[in-house]
Each structure stands twice: as C-alpha cells, then as structure tokens.
Amino acid sequence: MSDFVIEEGLPYPLGAHWSGNGTNFAVFSANATKVEVCLYDGDRETHRFELPEYTDQVFHGYISGVGPGTFYGYRVHGPYQPDAGHRFNPNKLLLDPYARAHAGSLTWNPAVFGYIMETGDDTTFDERDSAPFMPKCVVVDPDFDWQAEAARQNVHWDETIVYETHVKGFTKKHPAVPDNLRGTYAGFAAPEMIAHLTSLGVTSIELLPVHSFINDDNLLKRNLVNYWGYNTIGFFAPDPRYASDVPNSLREFKEMVSKLHGAGLEVILDVVYNHTAEGNELGPTLSFKGIDNASYYRLLPDRKRYYINDTGTGNTVNLSHPRVIQMVMDSLRYWAGHMHIDGFRFDLGTILAREVYGFDEQSGFLKAMDQDPLLSTVKLIAEPWDCGPGGYQVGGFPPGWAEWNDKYRDTVRDYWRGEAPPSALASRLLGSGDIFGRWGGRRSWASVNFITAHDGFTLNDWASYNDKHNEANGEGNRDGNSSNRSWNCGVEGPTDNQEIVALRERQKRNMLATLLLSQGTPMLLGGDEFGRTQQGNNNAYCQDSDISWFDWTMGEHAQKLLAFTKRVIQLRRDYPILRRSRFLTGVHDAQLDIRDVVWINANGSEMSNGEWESGWLKCFGAVLDGRARKTAIPRHGEDDSVLIILNSYEGEVDFKLPHTTAGPCWSLLLDTNAADGASGVRFDFDSVYKVPGRSFLLFVGGELV
C-alpha cells in the first residue's frame, strides 16, 4: 500500500475525480456507518481504504497515486434492517452512483444478493463476496478535444425532426461499416451512417438508453437480453457494451457525439431516472440499495421493507429526497455540459414529477429543471405517463417541455384504417392545441407527434399485421400490447398478393405524410423510412437479433419509400406554414381579417357542424393560410398557403378545389397514390380533383417556380 497515500479530501464533487496527481472519492449516504473504496487490477482487489471523513452526509477521501484507468468499487457498512428500510451489507461490492465509466458486466450469482437468495427470504443476511461477479467503476480522464463539432447547430423546435433509434441495431448489419465497429458508438458515427441521416433530412437523433444497464437474469436464462436498455444502473456512464474500444468507452461516445454535431445533427438521449436495475426487495444489491436504500428509493411508509412500484419494474427512485434529486440533476448537467448532449427524453416522465401525494406540475424536479441555467436551454421531452395512480398526464407538463403525444398516434392510426372521423383528427393535425394549449405560452412543438416508436409495431408491421407475434420473446405471446390499431390490409404478414402489397405501401406513405406534415414536432421511428419489419413483434425489448437490427439490403419498395420520405421531409422544410410554432386555430383574426386554417369538404365549401359530427365522412381538407400572423404582432405572414386533402375512404372522391387569395391556382406537391408522390401539375380553382381512395394530397397556392 506504499504506492498510495490517503488524505481527507473533499465532500464535493460526488464521485471519483482525478486531480492530475490522485483521485478524490466522495459518496453520499445518510444512514451508513463506514464506507470503503476498493481498488482492482482487473477482478483482483489490490487495495482497500476507509474513506476517512464524513461531511454533510458525504463520506470522502483523497488517494494520491490513483489515476485514470483505475478500477474501483465501494463497500458500505451500516445496519441490515429491512423492516426499517436499511439493507447495508459490506460483503457486496457496490457501483459508485457517480461513476463516469464502467468495465465488465454483471454475472448473475447468488452472491450479488444482499440476502441469502436461495431462501427467498430477504430478511436473511448473505456473507458471500459479490466482487468477482460485479462490473467495476473506472476513474476517467475527462479531457477531450471537441474540434470535430465545429458545425454544431442549435436546431429550433419548429425545425426539429426527431429520429428515434438504437445504437447497436442501427449499424449492426450495415455492409459499409467495418465488422469490428458494427453495433458500436464508433460505428454509429461512421460516414455512411451519418450520410444516411443527413440525406434523410432529420435533425435530431434520439438514442434509446445508453446509460450503463443490466441484463435481467430471467432473460439470460432464455438466451435473451435487455436489448432496449431500460434497466439503468449507472446514470453517468455510457454503457461499455456499445464500445468498440471498451477501455476508452467514454472517449468513443464523445467522438460519436462530436461527429454527429459536426454533421449538423443533434443528439437526444432517452433517459431512465424513474427506476434502477436493483428491482424490489428480492432484487440484487448492486449500488443504491447497498449505499442508502432508505434514501434512494420510495418505500411503503408503513412497511419500509417493501418498495412503491409506480414503474412496474419493482422500485421507484425517490426524487423527493434532496440528494437523490441532486444526483439526477448532476447527471443531466453532466451529459448536457461535459458530454454535449442536446436534449433528453424522460422515460415514464410522470414519475419524476411525483411527490409523496402524486403527480405535481410544481414538483421539486420540475422546479429544479425550470430554473437550471443549462438544462432549461436543452430539449426536454417527457413520456407523460406511468402505471401509478393518476399516472396519465399528457398535456400536464409545464411550459418549456415537449411531450410524447400518444393521442396523436392512436387517432392517426384509426383514421387511416377507417375507424376515426375527421373531427377526431383535425386537432391532431394542428399540434393538439386542445391538449397542449392549456398552459399559457406553450407552442405547437410541445406535441411530439409519432405514429410508431420502439415500443410497438414498426410502420411496415402496422400495415401488415392485425395481431402481435411475439413468440420469439418466450412468453407465450402474452407480452406486448394487444390493441395496436393496425390493419393488415387483408392478409396477416408477408404476402405475394400485389394488390395488398400496393395498398400497404400506400398506407405507409399516408402515415408518413400525415406525420411529417402535421403541426408539432414529428418523431420518426428509425427504419420506418424504408419499411423496416420486426416480423410482427411489437415488444422487441429482448431481441438483440435480426428482429431488431436494421436490414440495409433494400429492395425496390424500400428504396421508393426512402425516396418518398426524403421528399416529404423536404416539403416540411420548404413550406414553413406546415411547422408553425404558434397554434393554428381557425379563429378569425379581426386585425388581419384572416383565418389561419379553414376546413373544407369535398364540395370545396367550409365544413359544416353537421359534417364534423357525421360518422360517414372520410374525406376532407384544410387550407392553411400563409398570411396568418406568426407572432402576437398583427403582421401578415409571408409563407405560401397550402391545401391538404385526406381521404381514408376506399374509393375515389371528387373534390372541388377551393379558392384562395394565393391564386390563381393550386399546384400539386404530393399525392400518396403514386409511389414517388407525383407532383408539379397545376389546377385551377373550382376544378375537380379525383382524390384516389386512401390517399393524402398536398397543394400549394400559385404556380410552382
């Protein structure tokens, strides 16, 4: 032990921080009696030091000679009293909640449980050493040269198009990515992958969880894994499983972000602060449970042995505790500041805004986010629901937040399968102001519109399957949602029937056009741009396989759909009236004598109340007036006016094209009845356009240049 000298150190910052000569270790615990830091050479423990000082509930010490690349973990002493909420067991090596990097993976062994696992009784005490089976924390050198991101852009919300994807699945089968880089951070940043994203026209890449996570034991026993990654154990560490160079996983992640920024793309992380991988009272002791169970988790007030389970995963992180909310805020600031992340999507976001009495739009977490000088400037997206009481909160988050809008998904799906009337769809096309306009000053971008996401059918499968087909998950097809609002167009799964294939392709184009040309923020599921399939699996959380990996060997239909998607994204960019941040309402603007949107029936007249309420009407249109004001200032806009026509009826409809001040005619920009979305033809006012069955059309007022 002569190589190292331990001194008092500082109680801040929390975690392990290298000073250039040594490392300061600091860990919070309100109820522990002693904390030891253990140093490792691989899996062999070489040194153990008791952290000498305890300041403001933080154990801390400085060890000279400890530098980057050192493996470490904690052993925490204290009472083992499950009925009082305490589960300290110094026989268990614990991960540092603030570790910047992890090495190795968890081996499921009875020793990683704080109790004698074989008994099933969590009040017993297990004396086996868990260290041989545990991943280790790594001291890091935080320095990094960000020169490659010189072109980093601040993408305004009204220009944002989100692309949700998975680090590994995106590149695992791409032939242009070197074998050793496929499925990694480095592979994601390969020139060919960046070229696909930039040519597509999306602006913001939303990555499924990359915080270090654990594979569930029950999945490993079925030769499956936690592919999606919603099982976090380290809120500061990028998961090493996605690194081609594991000892330098932190640097590799930064290089990926830097290259994406250099191409003008934002990076948004899907983050899971609502629960951890430690599960309930019968789960393993890996970190928080052994450091201070009673502080980190919400426990039943009258039975502290047990956990509140608003997440459905066994435990709920206790954001009512000041040190726990500090950890979440520190983590977010770390990723936004040091890792240059542009935004966050919060899994089960309702839980983060829960206090002991339930969801509160003025919760401590939301207040902390709102006032934070850094985090208030990045993109914040909530998944606004959880499985707890009162957990569905779509529209309930405060100004500054965007939210996943599942009502948009459900209504658009229903409309295109003929199960929803225009009256249900109209508000969704305009950014769902009925939901998100309740708070003063919220904008249409607060509605993150999506038709598909990682959880559920892909777009191809939505048009190909009536029922889920999750047999590969090994749960008897009982898992996953059974209500998908999908339609297989006449045959379940793949078919050689060319009429059905053509209908499916048109339905995919209809869905994409609706998504990308609605007001609000569109989120495209990665792979939908070329018709990726998961073979009917709508819950591929455990499928690290061909079911989830992108197949880049595109056939003719895939290539045409990709070209179509690029065209529609470009239309969204070219015509700003399609992405106004101010809600369009249809209310008469007396100062400008304009209505920003007018709903049109097939006769070219304004929709009547009776038509809105009619259950049989399936074809309708909307004129978006580009002269409508863009801000509160009574000043005419200078955008082109457009006409959108949607027809979910199976047959052709004669549609009389209405008059507009942006005359003297309408020019066709898009018709989903054609595989390439044919455009360019001029139509006079009052002329009749034969709208094909199940199609989406877009016209612009005036002659095309």
Secondary structure, DSSP 8 states (H G I E B T S, - for coil): -TT-EEE---S-SSEEEE-SSEEEEEEE-SS-SEEEEEEEETTEEEEEEE--EEETTEEEEEEET--TT-EEEEEEE--EEGGGTEE--TTS-B--TT-S-EES-----GGGSSS-GGGT-TTS---S--GGGS-EEE--------GGGTT-----GGG--EEEE-HHHHHTT-TTS-GGGTTSHHHHTSHHHHHHHHHHT--EEEES--EEE---HHHHTTT----S---EEEEEEE-GGG-SSGGGHHHHHHHHHHHHHHTT-EEEEEE--S--TT-STTS--SSHHHHHHHHHB-EETTEEEEE--TTSSS--B-TTSHHHHHHHHHHHHIIIIIS---EEEETTHHHHTEETTEE-TT-HHHHHHHH-TTGGGSEEEE----SSTT---TT-S-TT-EEEEHHHHHHHHHHHTT-S-HHHHHHHHBT-HHHHSSSTT--GGGEEE-S--SSS--HHHHTT-SS---GGGTSTT-SS-S------TTSSS----HHHHHHHHHHHHHHHHHHHHSBSEEEEETTGGGT---TT-S-GGG--STTTS------HHHHHHHHHHHHHHHHHHH-GGGG-SS-----EETTTTEESEEEE-TTSSB--HHHHH-SS--EEEEEE-TTS-SSSS--------EEEEEE-SSS-EEEE----SS-SEEEEEEETTSTT-----EEETT-EEEE-SSEEEEEEES---
